[in-house]
Amino acid sequence: MNKGREYLRRLKQVQKYKGDEPLNQEEIDMLFESLKRKDELREQRKPWIGCLISIVGTIIFWSCIVWFVLYLLS
């Protein structure tokens, strides 16, 4: 995701909450810190788990289809 776009989205949320008050440096730092934490969480993802789940699910699905067809033919 585009970090600049994400920052502006969060900035708009904070400004909407605060009204027309300008942001102080602490709030700006908080926004940047939340983006850094989000990047750290993204690095912890394990896409191979999702791939494994998809493969196992596909095997189960097609084995049920084959079993059902063989059941109808017998």
Buried (B, 14 or more C-beta within 10 A) or exposed (E): EEEEEBBEEBBEEBBEEEEEEEBEEEBEEEBEEEBEEEEEEEEEEEEEEEEEEEEEEEEEEEEEEEEEEEEEEE
